[in-house]
Amino acid sequence: MTPLFPTAAAIAVVRQRLIRFSCLTIPPDLSAVEAEQVRADIRDFNDWSDYQTLGICASTLTEAKQAMESFLTALGVSVVLDLPAREGAVYLKFNTLKGAWYLDDYSGPSRGMLITFHTSDPEVAEVGGTYGPFPVDLFRASAPAPAEAST
């Protein structure tokens, strides 16, 4: 189990695993084991930070919305994004502190999710920063199946 108050060494280990995604244009294909480790690392940084800003570049609005909602759910943020229709590739941003989103057209080659972790606590200052891009389906693949209604 991850400590509630991480040591500098624990933060450094997680940071090193997440920083490998930096400067990529397209997220790498991850094995099931790698994906689970990345999900755990993102959850740890989420727990150790004050709030997050997520940005996604996706080929369609549907893909962006599904990815954003699955990431936010994994971070403990319950939201259903009511977004206007848009054709083509998009950039979607969400701030968990304000609950605010931004949507625009996107013409670049990048795809995936970037997460910026924000913290004001000097004890975990090394958590702060932007990581990714992560695969847009990173948390959709791990989402628990809905419970079946009993009859």
Contacts in CASP RR format, 6 or more apart in sequence:
PFRMAT RR
TARGET T0000
AUTHOR 0000-0000-0000
METHOD contacts of the structure
MODEL  1
MTPLFPTAAAIAVVRQRLIRFSCLTIPPDLSAVEAEQVRADIRDFNDWSD
YQTLGICASTLTEAKQAMESFLTALGVSVVLDLPAREGAVYLKFNTLKGA
WYLDDYSGPSRGMLITFHTSDPEVAEVGGTYGPFPVDLFRASAPAPAEAS
T
2 10 0 8 1.000
2 40 0 8 1.000
2 44 0 8 1.000
2 47 0 8 1.000
3 10 0 8 1.000
4 47 0 8 1.000
5 123 0 8 1.000
6 14 0 8 1.000
6 44 0 8 1.000
6 48 0 8 1.000
6 124 0 8 1.000
8 126 0 8 1.000
11 48 0 8 1.000
11 124 0 8 1.000
11 126 0 8 1.000
11 127 0 8 1.000
12 126 0 8 1.000
14 41 0 8 1.000
14 44 0 8 1.000
14 45 0 8 1.000
15 126 0 8 1.000
15 127 0 8 1.000
17 37 0 8 1.000
17 38 0 8 1.000
17 41 0 8 1.000
18 38 0 8 1.000
18 41 0 8 1.000
18 42 0 8 1.000
18 45 0 8 1.000
18 131 0 8 1.000
18 132 0 8 1.000
19 131 0 8 1.000
21 27 0 8 1.000
21 28 0 8 1.000
21 131 0 8 1.000
21 132 0 8 1.000
21 133 0 8 1.000
21 134 0 8 1.000
22 130 0 8 1.000
22 131 0 8 1.000
22 132 0 8 1.000
24 132 0 8 1.000
24 133 0 8 1.000
25 109 0 8 1.000
25 110 0 8 1.000
25 111 0 8 1.000
25 133 0 8 1.000
26 109 0 8 1.000
26 110 0 8 1.000
26 111 0 8 1.000
26 112 0 8 1.000
26 133 0 8 1.000
27 111 0 8 1.000
27 112 0 8 1.000
27 113 0 8 1.000
27 132 0 8 1.000
27 133 0 8 1.000
27 134 0 8 1.000
27 135 0 8 1.000
27 136 0 8 1.000
28 135 0 8 1.000
29 135 0 8 1.000
30 38 0 8 1.000
30 135 0 8 1.000
30 138 0 8 1.000
35 135 0 8 1.000
35 138 0 8 1.000
35 141 0 8 1.000
35 142 0 8 1.000
36 142 0 8 1.000
38 134 0 8 1.000
38 138 0 8 1.000
39 74 0 8 1.000
39 138 0 8 1.000
39 139 0 8 1.000
39 142 0 8 1.000
42 74 0 8 1.000
42 75 0 8 1.000
42 115 0 8 1.000
42 131 0 8 1.000
42 134 0 8 1.000
42 138 0 8 1.000
43 74 0 8 1.000
43 75 0 8 1.000
45 115 0 8 1.000
45 117 0 8 1.000
45 127 0 8 1.000
45 128 0 8 1.000
45 131 0 8 1.000
46 52 0 8 1.000
46 75 0 8 1.000
46 76 0 8 1.000
46 117 0 8 1.000
48 117 0 8 1.000
48 119 0 8 1.000
48 124 0 8 1.000
48 127 0 8 1.000
49 117 0 8 1.000
49 118 0 8 1.000
49 119 0 8 1.000
49 124 0 8 1.000
49 127 0 8 1.000
49 128 0 8 1.000
50 97 0 8 1.000
50 118 0 8 1.000
50 119 0 8 1.000
50 120 0 8 1.000
50 121 0 8 1.000
51 95 0 8 1.000
51 96 0 8 1.000
51 97 0 8 1.000
51 118 0 8 1.000
52 75 0 8 1.000
52 95 0 8 1.000
52 96 0 8 1.000
52 115 0 8 1.000
52 116 0 8 1.000
52 117 0 8 1.000
52 118 0 8 1.000
53 93 0 8 1.000
53 94 0 8 1.000
53 95 0 8 1.000
53 96 0 8 1.000
53 115 0 8 1.000
53 116 0 8 1.000
53 118 0 8 1.000
54 68 0 8 1.000
54 71 0 8 1.000
54 72 0 8 1.000
54 93 0 8 1.000
54 94 0 8 1.000
54 96 0 8 1.000
54 113 0 8 1.000
54 114 0 8 1.000
54 115 0 8 1.000
54 116 0 8 1.000
55 68 0 8 1.000
55 91 0 8 1.000
55 92 0 8 1.000
55 93 0 8 1.000
55 94 0 8 1.000
55 113 0 8 1.000
55 114 0 8 1.000
55 115 0 8 1.000
56 64 0 8 1.000
56 67 0 8 1.000
56 68 0 8 1.000
56 71 0 8 1.000
56 91 0 8 1.000
56 92 0 8 1.000
56 93 0 8 1.000
56 112 0 8 1.000
56 113 0 8 1.000
56 114 0 8 1.000
56 136 0 8 1.000
57 64 0 8 1.000
57 89 0 8 1.000
57 90 0 8 1.000
57 91 0 8 1.000
57 106 0 8 1.000
57 108 0 8 1.000
57 110 0 8 1.000
57 111 0 8 1.000
57 112 0 8 1.000
57 133 0 8 1.000
58 64 0 8 1.000
58 67 0 8 1.000
58 89 0 8 1.000
58 90 0 8 1.000
58 92 0 8 1.000
58 106 0 8 1.000
58 111 0 8 1.000
58 112 0 8 1.000
58 136 0 8 1.000
59 88 0 8 1.000
59 89 0 8 1.000
59 111 0 8 1.000
60 88 0 8 1.000
60 89 0 8 1.000
60 90 0 8 1.000
61 83 0 8 1.000
61 85 0 8 1.000
61 86 0 8 1.000
61 87 0 8 1.000
61 88 0 8 1.000
61 90 0 8 1.000
61 92 0 8 1.000
61 103 0 8 1.000
63 136 0 8 1.000
64 90 0 8 1.000
64 91 0 8 1.000
64 92 0 8 1.000
64 136 0 8 1.000
65 81 0 8 1.000
65 83 0 8 1.000
65 92 0 8 1.000
66 136 0 8 1.000
66 140 0 8 1.000
67 112 0 8 1.000
67 113 0 8 1.000
67 136 0 8 1.000
67 137 0 8 1.000
67 139 0 8 1.000
67 140 0 8 1.000
68 81 0 8 1.000
68 92 0 8 1.000
68 94 0 8 1.000
68 101 0 8 1.000
68 113 0 8 1.000
69 79 0 8 1.000
69 80 0 8 1.000
69 81 0 8 1.000
70 137 0 8 1.000
70 138 0 8 1.000
70 139 0 8 1.000
70 140 0 8 1.000
70 143 0 8 1.000
71 113 0 8 1.000
71 115 0 8 1.000
71 138 0 8 1.000
71 139 0 8 1.000
72 78 0 8 1.000
72 79 0 8 1.000
72 94 0 8 1.000
72 96 0 8 1.000
73 139 0 8 1.000
73 143 0 8 1.000
74 139 0 8 1.000
74 142 0 8 1.000
74 143 0 8 1.000
75 96 0 8 1.000
77 96 0 8 1.000
77 99 0 8 1.000
79 94 0 8 1.000
79 99 0 8 1.000
81 92 0 8 1.000
81 94 0 8 1.000
81 101 0 8 1.000
83 92 0 8 1.000
83 101 0 8 1.000
83 103 0 8 1.000
84 103 0 8 1.000
86 103 0 8 1.000
86 105 0 8 1.000
88 105 0 8 1.000
89 105 0 8 1.000
89 106 0 8 1.000
89 107 0 8 1.000
89 108 0 8 1.000
90 103 0 8 1.000
90 104 0 8 1.000
90 105 0 8 1.000
90 106 0 8 1.000
91 102 0 8 1.000
91 103 0 8 1.000
91 104 0 8 1.000
91 105 0 8 1.000
91 106 0 8 1.000
92 101 0 8 1.000
92 102 0 8 1.000
92 103 0 8 1.000
93 101 0 8 1.000
93 102 0 8 1.000
93 103 0 8 1.000
94 100 0 8 1.000
94 101 0 8 1.000
94 102 0 8 1.000
95 101 0 8 1.000
97 118 0 8 1.000
110 133 0 8 1.000
111 133 0 8 1.000
111 136 0 8 1.000
112 132 0 8 1.000
112 133 0 8 1.000
112 134 0 8 1.000
112 135 0 8 1.000
112 136 0 8 1.000
113 132 0 8 1.000
113 133 0 8 1.000
113 134 0 8 1.000
113 135 0 8 1.000
113 136 0 8 1.000
113 138 0 8 1.000
114 130 0 8 1.000
114 131 0 8 1.000
114 132 0 8 1.000
114 133 0 8 1.000
114 134 0 8 1.000
115 130 0 8 1.000
115 131 0 8 1.000
115 132 0 8 1.000
115 134 0 8 1.000
116 128 0 8 1.000
116 129 0 8 1.000
116 130 0 8 1.000
116 131 0 8 1.000
117 127 0 8 1.000
117 128 0 8 1.000
117 129 0 8 1.000
117 131 0 8 1.000
118 128 0 8 1.000
118 129 0 8 1.000
119 125 0 8 1.000
119 127 0 8 1.000
119 128 0 8 1.000
END
